Every structure is written in C-alpha cells, then in structure tokens.
C-alpha cells in the first residue's frame, strides 16, 4: 500500500523527496505528491516529514 501526502498539512519543504530512495515524490501544484506505482512502501518519507503530512493510504 503506497503512502500519500496530506496536501492541507504539507508545507512543500521537499525533505520527503530528498529522502525517497526511488524518486517517487515530486512537486505537484505547489505541494508534493507520491507516485504510487513507483513507491516501495519503505516509509522513509513518513519519518522525515516535519509536518507529519505523510501516511499510508
């Protein structure tokens, strides 16, 4: 199950994108989004988000 970013909580800091080992996170509409097809479900992004805006879908 892929992770998702809560766009209401995301501050677009980019820490999750920098931490993603497969590049599944990219800017989208002034926030960030996770490509579910690329996501490995490793959870690294969830642990790096300072806003706790990332959770499993």
N, C-alpha and C positions, 0 to 999 in steps of 0.2 A: 504494500500500500504506500503510495507516494506521499510526500509531505506537501503542505500547502502554506502559503503566506497570507496572513490576515492583512488585507490592504488598509484597513482602518487603523491598525496598530503600527504597520511598517513605516519607518522614517527614512527609508532609502539610503541607509548608511553604506550598504554594499559588503558588510562583513560576511554575510552568508554566501554571497557569490564568490568572494575571495577564498572561503573555506571549502567550497564544494570541490571534491576531487575529480569530478567528471564534467564540470561546467554546465550543470543542469539549471543554474539560476542566472537569470539575465534581467536587465532593466525592462520594464513594461509599464507604460502610462504613468511615468513619474514615480513608480514604486518598483518592486521586484516580483518576479514570478518564477515558479519552478516547473520545468518541463517534465511531466510525469513519465514520459517514455524514456527519458534519459536518467532520471533519478534512480539511485541504487538503494534507497531507503536506509542509508547508513546512519542518518541522524546527526551528522556533524553540524549541519546548518542550524538545527534546532538549538544546539548547545552554544553556538556562537552569537545568536541574535540577542542584542542587548535589550530589546523591547519585548522579548518572548512572543514574537508575532508568528512563529513557525510551529506547526503541529502536524501530526499525521492526519491524513484525510480519512 
